[in-house]
């Protein structure tokens, strides 16, 4: 991956996290933490990974994707890129998967 792509991903990560906590009115969305951003090589598409303390992460994901056009328009005012990627929010399963692995490891008896 190019250095420019990493910089764009980092910039989007910071700006989206800031927007979610300052500009979005939905209280469910305010409890979201952005855990990662992946941008396609042509900068047309991005996938934003998030975690939340809410029990129903599917609803939060739906709310975020509904608000993606608003978030993108707010980003366009702050970030000056030739092409601002479309935003797709996805719940980050990394924490849950690591907990499952940890439980499996602990379930094995020690020798």
Helices and strands as residue ranges (DSSP letters): H 3-22, H 27-30, E 32-39, E 45-52, H 57-66, H 68-78, E 86-91, H 94-107
